Amino acid sequence: MDLIYIITLIVSIILNLFFQKYFIKKNKFDEVLSRSSHSVYATRSGGSAVFCTLFLIVLYFYIQSNQFFDFSILIPLGILFTVGLYDDIYQVDFKLKFIFQLIVAKIMIDQGIIIETLNGFVGIYEIPYLLSQIITIFFIIFILNATNFSDGIDGLAITETIKCLIITLVLGFNDSFSGYNFIFIIIIISLLPLYFFNFKKNYKVFLGDSGSLILGGIISIALIVTVNDFDSNYSANISSPLLIIIGFTYPILDTIYVVLRRITKGLSPFVADKSHIHHIILSKGISHKKCLLLISGIIGIFQFSLLYYIAS
């Protein structure tokens, strides 16, 4: 497996260079707007590199007849990628994206990605199937948009995704989910080159909506799998909402803060602005790197302290 991981890193680097060059050739740059946190040339090609890296690695195992997990999970992820890529290039109305998010959520549920327990939250353990579907659909749509919201400064969405996947890997010791764990590791490795491309002084590479939607889908899977499998690994009475907050702290807090702030101002929760926590920090004259270290550092201490408490 070590060789596969090395190959994944190399493939990710090559694809990032390829898609960046292609987007530049087609003059597809991220438009600099009043709410943008960058003022240089940047392509929204990172999501293409991440998805295609995952697809090529899975395709290799499929050709080798080594199906150690349900490869059909690429179908909803592929839909998210396609919708996001189209939005990156042509701009899509939010209502249309929301419809596709509902479709993807339902496909994932039919594939067995569904929240089955609250692990004792308000005294509830097992959830009726119909209610489970409703909760799961709401949850997946929330995570998809929270991931997109957090993709506002260099490296933030990447870092929060990697931390979330590491936490779920630490908590997910059940062998029945080894296939999903493999996907999580592949995603982590494929994201690493984006640190370099994100922090370039010019001709940056952003995730784009294609990337944030894919990562939102992956995170949804990771958190749902962890919630459902938690009781079989630990005896601690940790509720599902707390597990989810530990795994994805900052995007959840930022989304709740932004949505409430916009609603109180009479604005749509989905209107784009610079009211995010990371934008407020940037407005104080703090650089992207320092902002990333500040947010991910403080949140990371909280996350891994609770993780240590759970695991001990």
C-alpha positions in Angstrom: 0.0 0.0 0.0 2.9 2.4 0.6 3.7 2.4 -3.1 0.1 3.3 -3.9 0.3 6.2 -1.6 3.5 7.5 -3.2 1.9 7.0 -6.6 -1.2 9.0 -5.4 1.0 11.9 -4.4 2.8 11.9 -7.8 -0.4 11.6 -9.7 -1.9 14.5 -7.7 1.0 16.8 -8.5 0.9 15.9 -12.2 -2.8 16.5 -12.4 -2.6 19.8 -10.6 -0.1 21.0 -13.1 -2.0 19.6 -16.0 -5.4 21.1 -15.0 -3.8 24.4 -14.0 -2.2 24.7 -17.4 -5.4 23.7 -19.2 -7.5 26.3 -17.2 -4.9 29.0 -18.0 -4.9 28.0 -21.7 -8.7 28.4 -21.7 -8.4 31.7 -19.8 -10.6 30.3 -17.0 -9.4 32.3 -14.0 -11.2 32.9 -10.7 -12.8 36.3 -11.0 -11.6 38.9 -8.4 -14.6 40.4 -6.7 -15.1 42.8 -3.9 -15.6 39.8 -1.5 -12.6 37.9 -2.8 -9.6 37.4 -0.5 -7.1 37.3 -3.3 -6.0 39.8 -6.0 -3.8 37.6 -8.2 -4.4 35.1 -11.1 -5.9 31.9 -9.8 -7.6 28.9 -11.4 -10.3 26.8 -9.8 -8.8 23.6 -11.0 -7.9 21.9 -7.6 -11.1 19.9 -7.4 -10.5 18.4 -10.8 -7.1 17.2 -9.7 -8.5 15.7 -6.4 -11.4 13.9 -8.1 -9.3 12.6 -11.0 -6.6 11.3 -8.6 -9.2 9.4 -6.6 -10.9 8.1 -9.9 -7.6 6.9 -11.4 -6.5 5.1 -8.1 -9.9 3.4 -7.8 -9.9 2.5 -11.5 -6.5 0.8 -11.0 -8.0 -1.4 -8.3 -11.1 -2.1 -10.4 -9.0 -3.3 -13.3 -7.1 -5.5 -10.8 -10.5 -6.9 -9.6 -9.6 -5.8 -6.1 -13.0 -4.3 -5.0 -12.4 -4.0 -1.2 -15.2 -1.3 -1.0 -18.3 -0.3 -2.9 -16.8 1.6 -5.9 -20.3 3.0 -6.7 -19.7 5.7 -4.1 -17.9 7.5 -7.0 -21.3 8.1 -8.5 -22.6 10.7 -6.0 -19.1 12.1 -5.7 -18.9 12.3 -9.5 -22.2 14.2 -9.6 -20.9 16.7 -7.0 -17.7 17.1 -9.0 -19.6 17.7 -12.3 -22.0 20.2 -10.8 -19.2 22.0 -9.0 -17.0 22.1 -12.2 -19.9 23.5 -14.2 -20.4 26.1 -11.5 -16.7 27.0 -11.6 -16.9 27.7 -15.3 -20.4 29.0 -16.0 -21.8 29.9 -12.6 -24.9 27.9 -11.5 -27.9 29.2 -9.6 -27.9 28.1 -6.0 -31.4 26.5 -6.4 -30.1 24.1 -9.1 -27.1 23.2 -6.9 -29.4 22.6 -4.0 -31.5 20.2 -6.1 -28.4 18.2 -7.1 -27.3 18.1 -3.4 -30.7 16.6 -2.5 -30.3 14.0 -5.3 -26.7 13.1 -4.1 -27.9 12.9 -0.5 -30.6 10.4 -1.5 -28.2 8.3 -3.6 -25.8 8.1 -0.7 -28.6 7.0 1.6 -29.5 4.3 -0.8 -25.9 3.2 -0.8 -26.0 2.7 3.0 -24.5 6.1 4.0 -27.2 7.0 6.6 -27.2 8.1 10.2 -28.6 5.2 12.2 -28.0 6.3 15.8 -27.6 9.4 17.9 -25.5 7.5 20.4 -27.6 8.6 23.4 -28.2 12.3 22.4 -31.3 13.5 24.4 -31.7 9.8 25.3 -32.0 8.6 21.7 -30.0 5.7 20.3 -31.7 3.9 17.3 -33.6 6.2 14.9 -36.6 5.1 12.8 -35.6 4.6 9.1 -37.8 7.4 7.7 -36.5 9.9 10.3 -32.9 8.7 9.7 -33.3 9.6 6.0 -34.6 13.1 6.8 -31.8 13.7 9.3 -29.1 12.4 6.9 -30.3 14.5 4.0 -30.2 17.6 6.1 -26.8 16.7 7.5 -25.2 16.0 4.1 -26.5 19.3 2.6 -25.3 21.2 5.7 -21.8 19.6 5.5 -21.6 20.3 1.7 -22.4 24.0 2.2 -20.3 24.3 5.4 -17.3 23.0 3.5 -17.9 25.5 0.7 -18.2 28.3 3.2 -14.9 27.4 4.8 -13.1 27.6 1.4 -12.4 31.3 1.8 -8.7 31.7 2.4 -5.6 29.8 1.3 -5.3 26.3 2.8 -8.2 26.5 5.2 -10.7 24.1 3.6 -7.8 21.7 2.9 -6.5 21.8 6.4 -10.0 21.4 8.0 -10.7 18.4 5.7 -7.4 16.7 6.5 -8.0 17.1 10.2 -11.5 15.8 10.0 -10.3 12.7 8.0 -7.5 12.1 10.4 -9.9 12.2 13.4 -12.2 9.7 11.7 -9.3 7.5 10.8 -8.3 7.5 14.5 -11.8 6.7 15.7 -12.6 4.2 12.9 -10.9 1.0 13.8 -13.5 -1.4 12.6 -12.2 -3.5 9.7 -15.6 -3.4 7.9 -14.8 0.2 7.0 -11.2 -0.3 5.8 -12.3 0.5 2.3 -13.6 3.9 3.3 -10.5 4.5 5.4 -8.4 3.9 2.2 -10.5 6.6 0.4 -9.8 9.0 3.2 -6.1 8.4 3.1 -6.1 8.8 -0.7 -8.0 12.1 -0.4 -5.5 13.4 2.3 -2.5 12.6 0.1 -4.1 14.1 -3.0 -4.7 17.4 -1.1 -1.1 17.8 0.1 0.2 19.4 -3.2 -2.5 22.0 -3.0 -0.7 23.7 -0.1 2.0 24.6 -2.5 -0.4 25.7 -5.2 -2.6 27.6 -2.8 0.2 29.7 -1.4 1.9 30.6 -4.6 2.3 34.4 -5.0 0.7 34.2 -8.5 -1.2 31.7 -10.6 -2.6 30.0 -7.5 -4.8 26.9 -7.7 -8.0 26.9 -5.7 -10.3 24.0 -5.0 -13.3 25.7 -6.6 -16.8 24.5 -6.1 -15.9 21.2 -7.7 -13.3 20.6 -4.9 -15.4 21.9 -2.0 -18.4 19.8 -3.0 -16.2 16.7 -3.4 -14.6 17.3 0.0 -18.0 17.9 1.5 -19.2 14.6 0.2 -16.2 12.8 1.5 -16.5 14.5 4.9 -20.2 13.5 5.1 -19.3 9.9 4.5 -16.5 10.0 7.0 -18.6 11.5 9.8 -21.6 9.3 9.2 -19.4 6.1 9.2 -17.8 7.3 12.4 -21.1 8.0 14.1 -22.6 4.6 13.2 -19.4 2.7 14.1 -18.5 4.5 17.3 -20.3 2.4 19.8 -18.6 -0.8 18.5 -15.2 0.7 19.2 -15.6 2.7 22.5 -17.6 2.4 25.6 -17.7 6.2 26.3 -21.1 7.7 26.0 -20.3 10.3 23.4 -23.4 11.5 21.4 -23.4 11.7 17.6 -23.7 15.6 17.5 -20.6 15.9 19.7 -18.7 13.5 17.5 -19.6 15.5 14.4 -18.6 18.8 16.1 -15.2 17.3 17.1 -14.6 16.1 13.6 -15.6 19.3 11.8 -15.5 22.1 14.4 -14.6 25.2 12.5 -16.8 24.9 9.4 -19.8 24.1 11.6 -19.2 27.1 13.9 -18.5 29.4 11.0 -21.6 28.3 9.1 -23.9 28.8 12.1 -22.3 32.2 12.8 -22.6 33.4 9.2 -26.1 32.2 8.7 -27.4 33.7 11.9 -25.7 37.0 11.1 -27.1 37.2 7.6 -30.7 36.3 8.8 -30.6 38.9 11.5 -29.7 41.5 8.8 -32.6 40.4 6.7 -30.3 38.8 4.1 -30.4 35.4 2.4 -28.2 32.8 4.3 -26.6 31.9 1.0 -25.7 35.4 -0.2 -21.9 35.7 -0.7 -20.2 38.2 1.5 -17.1 38.6 3.8 -18.8 38.0 7.1 -17.0 34.7 7.7 -14.8 34.4 10.8 -11.7 34.0 8.7 -12.6 37.2 6.7 -13.0 39.1 9.9 -9.5 38.0 11.0 -8.1 38.9 7.7 -9.6 42.4 8.0 -7.3 43.0 11.0 -4.3 42.9 8.7 -3.4 39.3 9.4 -1.9 37.3 6.5 -3.5 34.2 5.0 -0.8 32.0 6.5 -1.1 33.4 10.0 -4.9 33.3 9.8 -4.8 29.7 8.8 -2.4 28.9 11.7 -4.5 30.8 14.2 -7.8 29.2 13.2 -6.6 25.6 12.5 -4.2 25.8 15.5 -6.8 26.8 18.1 -9.5 24.6 16.7 -7.0 21.7 16.3 -6.1 21.9 20.0 -9.7 21.7 20.9 -10.4 18.8 18.5 -7.4 16.7 19.5 -7.8 17.3 23.2 -11.4 15.9 23.0 -10.1 13.1 20.8 -7.4 12.2 23.4 -10.2 12.2 26.1 -12.3 9.9 24.0 -9.5 7.5 23.1 -8.1 7.4 26.7 
